[in-house]
């Protein structure tokens, strides 16, 4: 998982240097939100997750808790767990898993995507909400339509019972003084106060 995140961040850093990311990411990738807008409250449960560190190396600052909750979506019983939100330079990468805990397969369709332009089944519709500063950060994209690609996971239409689906999305990083954000996973709900490490 760390290698996948490192590869994604290397790709983003390289594309940023080449000017291939859209101006939205270069300018912060953020949208101003109305001050009166507030994110939904969640009943997220938090459980400890022990970070793994190779011998002789110090652990980087990272989220030490998995934030999860059970949700029902598309007729399926799911466990959604946010496993990390890590800032590195000008980008931040969110990682999470969706596990189908029920007996019915989950048809995802484009419920996590932002695909009005036919960009495929991705998690490009998720976002980070900085409620203190009234900003929403959207997933980064490379290129322009019709060849634009989100810097995020794509997925199959169905998640079978017992299957765990690892997902990720990369955003412009919130300012350094922002230590927590709300994560809007669309049909999977809003997770509040997710730490940015």
Buried (B, 14 or more C-beta within 10 A) or exposed (E): EEEEBEEBBEBBBEBBEEEBBBEBBEEBBBEEBEEEEEBEEBEBEEEEBEEEEEEEEEEEEBBBBBBBBEBEBBEBBBBBBBBBBBBBEBBBBBBBBBBBEBEEBBEBEBBBBBBEEEBEBBBBBBBBBBBEBBBBBBBBBBEEEEEEBBBBBBBEEBBEBEEEBBBBBBBBBBEEEBEBBBBBBBEBBBBBBBBBB
